[in-house]
Amino acid sequence: MQDTFSYASTEPEFVQPDYRKWEAVQIGMTREEVVALLGPPLEDPYLVDPFCSYGHLQMPMLPQRRTYRFLIGYVENERVFSKSDPFKGKLSLDGTPSKPEIIIPVSGTAFTHYPRVLDCRWYPSSGEYPITYTIEVSSASPLEPEIFYNPVELDTEIPIPFYMFNFVGSQPGRIRVKARNRLGESEWSDYCHFDFSVRNSTLS
């Protein structure tokens, strides 16, 4: 079986604006219009105008904490020129978790390092917190890399969007992630495929 690495189990600090109000913010709106819609921005000692923070999701990720922010950017005429959110627009409208999106590894990556430690990270799901994650891994024979077998749920109570484990065997693999809270489960993420076999590097 795969060996997992410990991670902090601290519950994430979570502040988030109302989803529907956040979606209503449009490029070109004035600062006054944004404040009327969302209220005043959060006090954030690490940010100064023209970027204002309306929420953040702080995760105790290894090797360092990672903070996802809801940001509004203003140009000199005090109008919105950009907005960003940590869920890349995938916002839950009823509190159930949104579908996760894997960031690392990049699907299709061939690895040659040993031990075969796989670093997995994904965009957090939006929805009512706390949210936990389940990660599933399966593998394939190097001779039949398109046929996967033995899917295993490595962990079903991951508190942060990060996971590391030792992948067993010189073979292709794939992972996927889903989120869960008291209201239900998300869809599984799209599969992320990777390959720890050396077959590709020996082909001319």
Solvent accessible surface area in square Angstrom, and as a share of the most:
residue,aa,sasa,rsa
1,M,170,0.76
2,Q,37,0.17
3,D,90,0.46
4,T,71,0.41
5,F,86,0.36
6,S,102,0.66
7,Y,45,0.17
8,A,42,0.32
9,S,86,0.56
10,T,82,0.48
11,E,125,0.56
12,P,20,0.13
13,E,87,0.39
14,F,61,0.26
15,V,54,0.31
16,Q,38,0.17
17,P,19,0.12
18,D,73,0.38
19,Y,29,0.11
20,R,145,0.53
21,K,97,0.41
22,W,3,0.01
23,E,83,0.37
24,A,47,0.36
25,V,1,0.01
26,Q,103,0.46
27,I,109,0.55
28,G,31,0.30
29,M,35,0.16
30,T,30,0.18
31,R,46,0.17
32,E,121,0.54
33,E,83,0.37
34,V,0,0.00
35,V,55,0.32
36,A,90,0.70
37,L,50,0.25
38,L,32,0.16
39,G,22,0.21
40,P,107,0.67
41,P,47,0.29
42,L,66,0.33
43,E,176,0.79
44,D,30,0.15
45,P,118,0.74
46,Y,181,0.69
47,L,44,0.22
48,V,121,0.70
49,D,87,0.45
50,P,60,0.38
51,F,85,0.35
52,C,9,0.06
53,S,3,0.02
54,Y,13,0.05
55,G,0,0.00
56,H,40,0.18
57,L,0,0.00
58,Q,45,0.20
59,M,1,0.00
60,P,8,0.05
61,M,3,0.01
62,L,70,0.35
63,P,115,0.73
64,Q,137,0.61
65,R,131,0.48
66,R,90,0.33
67,T,47,0.27
68,Y,13,0.05
69,R,73,0.27
70,F,1,0.00
71,L,39,0.20
72,I,0,0.00
73,G,1,0.01
74,Y,3,0.01
75,V,64,0.37
76,E,178,0.80
77,N,99,0.51
78,E,72,0.32
79,R,102,0.37
80,V,3,0.02
81,F,90,0.38
82,S,37,0.24
83,K,70,0.30
84,S,55,0.35
85,D,20,0.10
86,P,7,0.05
87,F,5,0.02
88,K,118,0.50
89,G,49,0.47
90,K,89,0.38
91,L,22,0.11
92,S,8,0.05
93,L,92,0.46
94,D,102,0.53
95,G,12,0.11
96,T,43,0.25
97,P,9,0.06
98,S,18,0.11
99,K,68,0.29
100,P,3,0.02
101,E,70,0.31
102,I,30,0.15
103,I,46,0.23
104,I,72,0.37
105,P,6,0.04
106,V,106,0.61
107,S,64,0.41
108,G,61,0.59
109,T,44,0.25
110,A,58,0.45
111,F,38,0.16
112,T,109,0.63
113,H,80,0.36
114,Y,166,0.63
115,P,81,0.51
116,R,56,0.20
117,V,39,0.22
118,L,2,0.01
119,D,44,0.23
120,C,0,0.00
121,R,36,0.13
122,W,0,0.00
123,Y,49,0.18
124,P,4,0.02
125,S,0,0.00
126,S,0,0.00
127,G,2,0.02
128,E,60,0.27
129,Y,37,0.14
130,P,82,0.52
131,I,3,0.02
132,T,32,0.19
133,Y,1,0.00
134,T,1,0.01
135,I,0,0.00
136,E,16,0.07
137,V,3,0.02
138,S,5,0.03
139,S,16,0.11
140,A,0,0.00
141,S,34,0.22
142,P,48,0.30
143,L,164,0.81
144,E,95,0.42
145,P,35,0.22
146,E,148,0.66
147,I,105,0.53
148,F,37,0.15
149,Y,94,0.36
150,N,102,0.52
151,P,88,0.56
152,V,47,0.27
153,E,86,0.39
154,L,32,0.16
155,D,38,0.20
156,T,52,0.30
157,E,108,0.48
158,I,0,0.00
159,P,18,0.12
160,I,0,0.00
161,P,0,0.00
162,F,3,0.01
163,Y,3,0.01
164,M,49,0.22
165,F,0,0.00
166,N,35,0.18
167,F,4,0.02
168,V,82,0.47
169,G,22,0.21
170,S,50,0.32
171,Q,34,0.15
172,P,7,0.04
173,G,0,0.00
174,R,57,0.21
175,I,1,0.00
176,R,55,0.20
177,V,0,0.00
178,K,27,0.11
179,A,0,0.00
180,R,70,0.25
181,N,16,0.08
182,R,187,0.68
183,L,70,0.35
184,G,27,0.26
185,E,86,0.39
186,S,15,0.10
187,E,126,0.56
188,W,57,0.20
189,S,6,0.04
190,D,104,0.54
191,Y,70,0.27
192,C,5,0.03
193,H,69,0.31
194,F,5,0.02
195,D,12,0.06
196,F,7,0.03
197,S,7,0.05
198,V,85,0.49
199,R,77,0.28
200,N,72,0.37
201,S,84,0.54
202,T,103,0.60
203,L,131,0.65
204,S,164,1.06
